[in-house]
Amino acid sequence: MRQIWITKAGAPEVLEVKTEPDPDPSAGQLRIRVEASGINFADILGRMGLYPDLPAMPVVVGYEVSGRIDAIGPGVDPGWLGRDVFAMTRFGGYADVLCVPEKQVFVRPEGMSAGQGAAIPVNYFTAWQLVVVMGGLKAGETMLVHSAGGGVGIAATQIAKHIGATVIGTASIAKHAALRRLGVDHLIDYRTDDFETRTREIMEGRGVELILDAVGGDSFKKGYRLLCPTGRLGMFGISSVATGKERRVVSVLRTIAGMPWFQFNPLSLINANKGVFGVNLGHLWGEVERIRGWGDQLLELWKKGVVAPQIDRTFRFSEAAAAHHHIQDRKNIGKVLLVP
């Protein structure tokens, strides 16, 4: 098998393709011949040495794959053999062959491509948790989503529009036309406009019911101020620590210093009638059955055309460094994939 390794912390060029013998599935596992692997910002933070959950380097990252089952371990139903699937992976997803526990594997519906399958687990499960499970978004409410052109942003927009909510998105101006076509009602160019000021103008001073923020630092403070009574701030990342292609201590310290360490206290939340919550899908491995339930609901929405993963670009394994550059240069609208 071929795998993409992070050989050491650094710029995208530290990624290296290596070959190893094909793994054999253990009891309760399925072996997948991978057709596409999803790239997520957690992988980029890991490559930079900024992701606390990352195993010791050198390491193979990757949280999601799509492909076909070609072998099963003891105790697994032989009916899995030959089936098209997508799966959640606990690292190791940057590979063309991978063994995964059966409970983390989903049958890919007829008509769903391998690329679409690989684009679902991290982005759509995260968006579902943010918007529906913990965000409680309802028809007639307004959601502000940062990085609206990313995989989570597009997934959250599709779910929110299905619910009947209004969506405000932040993105660079070059992405605005495409995001309008994808359903975003109001767009803010974060490079030229202050999103807090602009959102208040759009909302005529009222504030919004739900904010999805993976930027971190001072952005969390502004978002909390933007919430109307009963509003909720969903935090699911701190991308502001990654201002370059390699780890910069100054960026990390600036983000930490900008965090709202004292704004979110019990009394302020009670008196403001606001809510704050955090989401990290990578810390829910003990809740896989719950996540499977989310997956079943999302697959039903896929069949109805509500869930429609947007594939921005695919890169060969040999182009993994270029794929990371593409994301960090903020060029993508939708999911970026690796294909063997």
SVG drawing of the C-alpha trace seen along z (x, -y; Angstrom):
<svg xmlns="http://www.w3.org/2000/svg" viewBox="-39 -49 50 64">
<polyline fill="none" stroke="black" stroke-width="0.4" points="0.0,0.0 1.0,-3.7 0.7,-6.2 1.3,-9.9 3.5,-10.5 4.1,-13.7 7.8,-13.1 8.3,-16.1 6.6,-19.4 6.9,-22.0 5.7,-23.3 3.6,-21.1 6.9,-19.7 7.4,-17.6 4.7,-15.2 6.2,-12.1 4.7,-9.1 6.0,-5.7 5.0,-2.1 4.3,0.6 2.9,4.2 -0.9,4.3 -2.5,4.6 -4.7,7.6 -8.0,6.8 -8.3,7.8 -11.4,9.1 -14.3,6.7 -12.4,4.8 -13.0,4.2 -10.2,3.5 -10.9,0.7 -9.3,0.2 -9.4,-3.6 -10.5,-5.7 -10.5,-9.1 -9.4,-10.5 -10.6,-13.8 -8.3,-16.6 -9.3,-18.6 -7.7,-21.6 -6.9,-19.4 -4.5,-17.6 -2.8,-20.9 -2.5,-21.9 -1.0,-18.4 1.6,-18.9 2.5,-22.2 2.9,-20.7 -0.1,-22.5 -2.6,-19.7 -2.5,-18.4 -4.2,-15.1 -1.6,-14.1 0.3,-10.9 4.1,-11.2 5.7,-12.0 6.3,-10.5 2.6,-9.9 -0.1,-9.2 -3.1,-11.5 -6.6,-11.5 -10.1,-11.2 -12.2,-10.0 -11.9,-7.7 -14.2,-6.3 -13.6,-3.1 -14.5,0.6 -14.3,3.4 -11.8,6.1 -11.2,8.1 -12.9,8.7 -11.6,9.7 -13.0,12.5 -16.5,12.0 -17.5,9.7 -20.5,10.4 -19.1,11.6 -21.9,9.5 -19.5,6.5 -17.1,7.9 -17.2,5.8 -19.4,3.1 -18.8,-0.6 -18.4,-2.5 -17.2,-5.6 -15.7,-5.5 -14.5,-7.6 -10.8,-6.9 -8.9,-7.7 -5.8,-8.9 -4.3,-6.8 -6.7,-8.0 -4.0,-9.2 -3.5,-5.7 -4.7,-3.6 -5.5,-0.6 -6.8,-0.9 -8.4,1.3 -11.3,-0.2 -13.6,1.0 -16.9,2.1 -18.9,-0.3 -17.1,-3.3 -18.1,-2.2 -21.2,-3.3 -22.5,-1.8 -22.3,-4.3 -25.7,-4.7 -26.1,-3.9 -25.2,-7.0 -22.9,-8.5 -19.4,-8.8 -16.3,-8.0 -15.4,-11.6 -18.8,-12.6 -18.5,-9.8 -15.1,-11.0 -16.4,-14.5 -19.2,-13.6 -17.9,-12.3 -15.9,-15.2 -17.6,-18.1 -21.3,-17.0 -21.1,-15.2 -19.5,-18.4 -22.0,-20.6 -24.9,-18.5 -23.6,-18.6 -23.1,-22.4 -26.4,-23.3 -28.9,-20.7 -27.7,-18.7 -26.2,-21.5 -27.0,-24.7 -30.8,-23.9 -31.3,-26.1 -34.9,-26.7 -36.8,-28.1 -36.8,-31.9 -33.6,-32.2 -30.3,-33.5 -26.9,-31.7 -23.5,-33.4 -20.9,-31.0 -17.2,-31.8 -15.2,-30.3 -18.4,-29.8 -16.5,-28.4 -15.0,-25.6 -16.4,-22.1 -18.1,-22.6 -19.4,-26.1 -21.0,-24.6 -22.4,-21.7 -23.8,-23.9 -25.4,-26.2 -27.2,-23.3 -28.5,-22.1 -29.6,-25.6 -31.4,-26.4 -33.2,-23.1 -34.4,-24.0 -35.6,-27.4 -33.0,-29.7 -31.2,-32.7 -27.4,-32.4 -24.7,-35.0 -21.3,-33.9 -17.7,-35.3 -15.4,-34.6 -13.0,-36.5 -14.8,-38.5 -13.6,-36.0 -15.8,-33.3 -19.0,-35.4 -20.7,-34.6 -20.2,-30.9 -21.4,-31.0 -24.6,-32.9 -25.3,-30.1 -24.9,-27.6 -27.5,-29.4 -25.7,-31.9 -28.0,-34.9 -25.6,-37.6 -21.8,-37.6 -19.1,-39.5 -15.5,-39.9 -13.5,-39.3 -10.4,-40.8 -12.0,-44.3 -15.0,-44.4 -15.3,-43.9 -17.7,-41.0 -19.2,-42.3 -20.0,-45.7 -21.3,-44.3 -23.5,-41.7 -25.1,-44.3 -25.9,-46.3 -27.4,-43.3 -29.5,-42.5 -30.3,-46.1 -28.7,-45.9 -30.6,-42.8 -27.9,-40.1 -28.1,-36.5 -29.3,-33.2 -26.4,-30.9 -22.7,-31.5 -20.3,-28.8 -16.7,-29.9 -13.5,-27.9 -11.3,-31.0 -10.8,-31.5 -9.1,-34.3 -10.7,-37.7 -13.3,-36.3 -15.0,-34.4 -15.3,-37.7 -16.9,-39.5 -19.3,-36.5 -20.5,-36.4 -21.3,-40.1 -23.3,-39.5 -25.6,-37.0 -29.2,-38.1 -31.0,-36.8 -31.2,-33.0 -28.3,-33.1 -25.6,-30.3 -21.9,-30.5 -20.6,-27.2 -16.8,-27.0 -15.1,-24.2 -11.5,-25.3 -8.8,-27.9 -7.5,-28.4 -6.0,-31.8 -3.0,-30.0 -2.0,-29.0 -1.1,-32.3 1.7,-30.8 2.8,-27.4 5.0,-26.6 4.4,-27.0 4.8,-30.6 4.9,-31.0 3.8,-34.6 0.6,-33.6 -0.2,-31.0 0.4,-33.4 -1.7,-36.1 -4.6,-33.7 -4.3,-32.5 -4.2,-36.1 -7.3,-37.0 -9.4,-34.3 -12.4,-35.3 -11.1,-33.8 -13.3,-36.0 -16.3,-36.8 -17.9,-33.4 -18.6,-33.0 -21.8,-31.5 -23.2,-34.8 -22.7,-36.6 -24.3,-33.7 -27.3,-33.6 -27.9,-37.4 -27.4,-37.6 -29.5,-34.6 -26.8,-33.3 -25.2,-29.9 -21.6,-28.9 -20.5,-25.4 -17.6,-23.6 -17.5,-20.8 -14.6,-18.4 -15.7,-15.3 -12.3,-13.7 -13.2,-13.5 -16.4,-11.6 -14.9,-8.1 -16.9,-6.8 -20.1,-8.0 -19.9,-6.2 -23.4,-4.8 -24.7,-8.3 -22.8,-9.5 -24.1,-6.7 -27.6,-8.0 -26.5,-11.4 -25.1,-9.6 -28.4,-7.9 -30.2,-11.2 -27.7,-12.9 -27.9,-10.0 -31.7,-10.5 -31.1,-14.2 -28.5,-13.2 -31.2,-11.1 -33.5,-14.2 -30.7,-16.4 -30.3,-18.5 -26.9,-17.2 -24.7,-17.8 -20.9,-17.7 -19.0,-20.2 -15.7,-18.9 -13.3,-21.7 -10.3,-19.7 -8.7,-16.3 -4.9,-15.8 -2.9,-12.6 -1.0,-11.3 2.2,-12.6 0.6,-16.1 -0.2,-16.1 2.0,-19.1 0.2,-21.0 -3.1,-20.1 -2.1,-21.5 -0.8,-24.7 -4.1,-25.0 -6.1,-24.9 -3.8,-27.2 -3.8,-29.7 -7.6,-29.8 -8.3,-28.9 -10.8,-26.1 -14.6,-26.4 -15.7,-23.0 -13.8,-19.8 -10.2,-19.0 -9.5,-15.3 -6.5,-13.0 -6.8,-10.2 -4.3,-7.3"/>
</svg>
